[in-house]
Amino acid sequence: MKCSKHQKQSIATCQWCGKLLCRECIAKTNGKKAYCTDCSGQVGEYVQRIQLDQIRKDAEAEQKKNRFAGIFQR
């Protein structure tokens, strides 16, 4: 199958949008996953949002744990 942009032989598929990619079109890889130039920035932003959400959830859980620990240690 051919790359959607250059009509060269595709070697990967963008994991975000599904476009067929040749070597020139691969902007970012993560293990065996490849991303096109259009999607690579979106993937980075998405990962950052997920990481920030996890940090917030971890901090909230720690606060709850500390609050309840104070109740039972009295």
C-alpha positions as semicolon CSV with decimal commas, in nm:
position;residue;x (nm);y (nm);z (nm)
1;M;0,000;0,000;0,000
2;K;0,113;0,356;-0,066
3;C;0,178;0,648;0,168
4;S;-0,118;0,887;0,172
5;K;0,107;1,189;0,106
6;H;0,405;1,083;-0,107
7;Q;0,269;0,776;-0,290
8;K;0,575;0,579;-0,174
9;Q;0,559;0,236;-0,017
10;S;0,410;0,269;0,332
11;I;0,599;0,119;0,624
12;A;0,367;0,217;0,910
13;T;0,025;0,347;1,002
14;C;-0,034;0,652;1,222
15;Q;-0,172;0,521;1,551
16;W;-0,376;0,839;1,601
17;C;-0,548;0,898;1,263
18;G;-0,480;0,579;1,066
19;K;-0,295;0,737;0,769
20;L;-0,046;0,517;0,586
21;L;0,308;0,650;0,634
22;C;0,637;0,625;0,445
23;R;0,974;0,692;0,614
24;E;0,947;1,066;0,540
25;C;0,604;1,097;0,702
26;I;0,687;0,942;1,039
27;A;0,729;1,231;1,283
28;K;0,732;1,045;1,614
29;T;0,760;0,687;1,730
30;N;0,683;0,528;2,063
31;G;0,804;0,171;2,062
32;K;0,630;0,010;1,765
33;K;0,375;0,292;1,738
34;A;0,425;0,561;1,472
35;Y;0,260;0,902;1,435
36;C;0,235;1,140;1,139
37;T;0,344;1,505;1,154
38;D;-0,016;1,624;1,189
39;C;-0,086;1,402;1,489
40;S;0,248;1,400;1,673
41;G;0,176;1,731;1,849
42;Q;-0,175;1,622;1,945
43;V;-0,042;1,300;2,091
44;G;0,208;1,492;2,306
45;E;-0,064;1,726;2,436
46;Y;-0,294;1,431;2,508
47;V;-0,023;1,245;2,701
48;Q;0,053;1,558;2,906
49;R;-0,316;1,598;2,997
50;I;-0,337;1,233;3,103
51;Q;-0,022;1,267;3,315
52;L;-0,146;1,588;3,480
53;D;-0,481;1,424;3,559
54;Q;-0,300;1,129;3,718
55;I;-0,080;1,360;3,927
56;R;-0,391;1,545;4,048
57;K;-0,570;1,218;4,135
58;D;-0,264;1,089;4,321
59;A;-0,240;1,414;4,521
60;E;-0,610;1,399;4,611
61;A;-0,576;1,036;4,722
62;E;-0,275;1,124;4,938
63;Q;-0,468;1,410;5,100
64;K;-0,762;1,179;5,180
65;K;-0,526;0,916;5,320
66;N;-0,356;1,172;5,545
67;R;-0,690;1,312;5,660
68;F;-0,822;0,969;5,761
69;A;-0,490;0,867;5,916
70;G;-0,519;1,166;6,150
71;I;-0,865;1,055;6,263
72;F;-0,756;0,703;6,354
73;Q;-0,430;0,800;6,525
74;R;-0,594;1,009;6,796
